[in-house]
Amino acid sequence: MIKQKITDIFITAKEAVQDWMGSGVVWRVAAIVVPLYLLLVMVLGVYWSFTPEMPETRFLQKDAKVAVVGTATTSALIDVSELLLDKPGGFLSNDITPPGIFMDDMPSWEYGVLIQVRDLSRAMRESFSRSQSQSQEDADLAKSEPRFNFSNNSWAVPASESEYRQGIKYLKAYRQRLSNVDDPQAQFYARADNLRYWLAGVESRLGSLSQRLSASVGRPRLNTDLANDPSARQSTPTVSEQKVKTPWLQIDNVFYESRGTAWALVCFLRAIEVDFADVLANKNAAVSLRQIIRELEGTQQTMYSPMVLNGSGFGLLANHSLVMASYITRANAAITDLRDLLSQG
């Protein structure tokens, strides 16, 4: 008897669903809901693609309130890291739902910013916070730096955002100790050799990006890997000339990675100008640093084209990658000159 009643209930429910489906209600609802959902996804995708404003004002205000060497650089690193996570749409590189999963330009921008966050956090751990090569590293920075090197596409257990927020937490603890006169163990050493150490990494990053941007047009490249050293060797032989070209689907990714890299560097260099003011003045190098910032600011101009164009160098259409490479290359050359200037007695 009970089994028969259960069977009757299922049959009744099935007939009700069939009647509802047959009436066309579900199709009318779907015809309204689906387009609205797609429109919402498109609007969110456009809104989330806007680059956030630079946090210049915030970290300079913090530095003005706490006049301690290193506060500006630490605050800039914290602010950039927080903006990476809290901008419209949040951190998109590990999204598995629309519209984030369909976006690749903003995740590329995020990756460029993240690389600079990782490089600066490593420089703070290994150089800025240590007086010499045999000195002990700061405990908070030693915990912060590995968190930023966590994978950027992990969406759960743990999520990338949770690891990065842990890194920010340790940076804030370091900044708090930095301005505490009762805890002299936390230090930031603004020396010329420390600045040269970080700039060497920046120079290498920008040089690589410049090559990748220039490869958008695919030109032959001579092999100069062993140039200027007759005794140099390499693991396996390579051809003397090869054509290097960025895949068509990767051109916009390289462009936005470069744009994110330059965005983060402008923030960090403005803070470096504050903390290393005496060093730069002693070397008469402040104007050189400002010129680097000026070149990198050029990469943040408004882009009016709806997509990254890849015209030939002197063709009818623009090549946005080559324009970006021009700014990146000039900034890289200026960094090389600044490093040479800092090395002089």
N, C-alpha and C positions, 0 to 999 in steps of 0.2 A: 504493500500500500504506500509506504513512504517513498520507495523507489519510483513508483508511478507518478506521485505528486511532484517529485523533483524533475522527472522527465517532462511533465506537463508545463512546469515553470520555464524550463529551457526552451521548449517549443514556442510558448507564448512570447518569450523575450526575443527569440529569433524572428518570429513573425512581425513583432513590433519594429525591430530594426529594419527588416526588409521593407515594411510599409513606409518607414521614415526615409530610407534611401530612395525608394521608388517615387516618393512625392517630390523629389528634386530639391528639398530644403538644404541638404548637405552640399550640393553643388553650388547653390546660390550663396551659401555662407562661405564656401571655399573661394568663390569668384571675388568676394570682397576681402577676405582675410589675407589671402596669399599676396595680391598686389600691394596691400597696405604693409605687409611684412617686408616685402622686397624693397618698397620705397623707404621704409624705416632703416633697413640695412644699408641702403645706398647713402642716405643722409648721414648716418652715423659714420660710415666709412670716409666720407668727405670731411666731416668734422674732426675725426680722429687723425686725419692726415696733416693737420696744421701743426707746424713746429712751435713748441712753447717759447715764450719770451725768455731771454737770458736772465739769470738770477743775480745780475751785477749789483743792483741796489741793495738787495738783502744782505749779501755777505759783506759789502763795504760798511753798511750800518752796524753790523755785528762787530766788525773790526774796529770801528770808531768807538764803540762802547767799551771794548776790552782791548786796550793798547798793548798787545803781546805779540811778539814776532811769531808768525806761524798760524795765527788765528784766521787770517784772510784765506790762505791756501786751504786750510782744513775746512773752513766754512764753505768755500767754493766747491770742494769735493763732496761735502755733505749735500749742499743744495742741488748740485747737478744730479747726484744719485737719487735724491728724493723726487726731483722733477721727472726723471726717467721712469719712475714708478707711479707717480701721481698725476701726470699730464692727462688730458682728455683721452679716455679709452684705457688708461693705465698702461701696463707693460704688455705689448702685443706680440712679442716674439714667440711666446709659448701658448698663444690662444688656439683653441681647438673648436671654437664656435664662430659663426658669422657675426660681424663682418671681418673680425681679426684674422681668421684663417685664410681669407681671400686676399689679404693685404700683404704686399712684400716691400713696398717702398719705405713705410714707416718702420718695420722691423729692421731693415737695412740701416736706416738712420739711427735706430736704437743701438745697433751693433757697433757703429762707429763711435757713438758716445761711450758705450760700455768699454771698448778697448782703451780709450783714454782714461776712464775711471780706473781700470785695472793697472795701467802703466803708472799713473800718479800714486795710487795706493801702494804699489810696489816700491816706488822711489821714496815715499815717506817712510816705509818700513826699513828699507835697506840703507838709505842715505840721509834724508832730511832729519830724522830723529836720532841719528847716531853721530857721535863726535869723531870717531875714527873706526877703522875696519875691525878692530878687536873689541869694540865696545858692545855692550848688550843691547839687543833690540827691545823696543817698547812692547810691553805685554798686550796692550789693546790693539796696536797696529798689527802685531803678529797674528791676532785673531781676526782682524778685519780683512786683511788682504786676501786670504784664501776664500772668504765668502764671495767676494766679487769675481773670483775665477771659477765659480760654479757655472755649470751649463746654462745657457740662456734660453733653452727650449724645453725645460722640464716644467710640466704643468701640475704635477702632483707628487707628493711623498719623496722629497720635499719639492715645493714649487720654487721656481727661480726667484720670485719676489720675496719669499720668506728668507731665503739665504742672503739676498742683497740687503734686506732690512736689518738682518743681524749685523752685517758689515757696517751699516750706517750707525747702528747702536754703539758699536765699539769705537767708531770715529768720534761720536759725540762724547763718549767717556774720555777719550784722549784729549779732545778740545777742552773739556771741563778741567781736567788735570793740568793742562798746559798753562792756564791762567791762574792756577792756584800756587801762591808763593810758598805754601806750607808743604808742597809736594814737588821738589825740584827734580824728581826722577823723569818727569815728562818734559822733553825739550824739543825745540825745533831750531836747527842750526842753519841760518841763512848765510851760506858760504858760496864762493864762486865755484868751487869744485863740485859741491852738491848740485848746484843749478846746471852745471855742464853735464852731470850724470843724467839728469832727467831729460835735458834737451837732446842728448844723444839718442835716446829712445824715440823722442818725437821726430827727430830728423829721419830716422830709419822708417818710421811709419809713413811719413809724408812722402818719402822717396818711393816707397812701394805703391802708394796710392797714385802718385803721379804717373808711374809706368802703366798701371792698370787703366787709368783714365785715357792715356794716350793710345792705348791699344784698341780703342773703340774703332779706329779707322783701319787697323790691321796693316802695318807697314813692316818691311823686313828689318830685322835687328841683328847687328853684328855681335858675335860672342866676345864680350870683353871681361869674362869672368876671371881670367888669369892675367889680365893686363898689368904691366908695370912691375911684374915680379917673375923673372926668368926661372926661378927655382920652385915656383908654385905648382901644386898638383891638385887634381880633383878625383873623386871616386870613380866616375865612369866618363868616357869621352862623349863629347857633344859636337854637333855640327857647328861650323864656323859662322853660318848665317841661317836664320830661321824667321818665318813670318809669325808674329805674335798678334793675335786678335781676340778681343773679348767676345764671347758668345753673345748673340743678339739679345737673348732673353736676360742676360746678366748686366747689360749696359746700364739700365736704370738702377739696379741694385748697387753697383759700384759708385754711381753718381751720388746716391743718397747716403751711402756709407761715408763717402768723402765729406758730404755736407754735414753729417752728424759729427764726424771727427773734428772738423773746423769749428763747429758750434761749441763743442766742449773745450777745445783749446783756447778759444777767445775768452771763455769764462775763467779758465785756469791761469792764462797769461796775465789777465787783469789783476788777479789775486797775487800772482808772483811779483808783479810790479810794485805792489804794496809791501810785501814781506821782504823783498830783496832790494828795496829802494837804496839803501846805503851801498850795497855791493855794486849795483848798476851805476850809481853816481860816481863811485870810486873809479870805475872803468870807463866812465863817460859813455855808457851803453844804454841809458834809458831810452834814448831816441831810437836806437836799433830795435829794442823790444816793442816800442810803439809801432814801428813800421811793420813788424811781423803781425801784430794785431790788426793793423790796417789792411794788410793783404788778406788775412783770413776773414775779416768782416765782409770783404767783397764776395765771398762764397755764399753769404746769407741774403743776397739780394732777392727780391721777389721774382719768382719764375712765372711768367705769364702764359707759357705754353702748357697745354693740358697733359703733355707727355714729354719725356726726355728725347729730344731729336738727335739723330745720328747722321747728319749730313757730312759730306766730305769736307776736308779742311778749307777749300776755297770754292765750295759748291753753292748752289742756290739756297739750300737749307742750312740752318745753324747746326753746329755740333756742340751741344751743351757740355759734353764730357771734356772736350778740348778747352773750352772756356774755364771750366772748373780746374783742369790740369794747369792752366796758366797761373791762376791764383795760388794753387798748392805749390807749384814749382818755385814761384817767387818767394813765398813764405819759407820754403825749405832752404833756399839759397841764403835768405836773411838769417835763418837759424844757424847755418854753418858759419857765417861771418860772426854772429854773436858768440858762438862757442869759441872761435879763435880769439876773439877780443877778451873773453873771460879768462883764457889760459895765459894771457900775457901778464907779466909782473907789474 
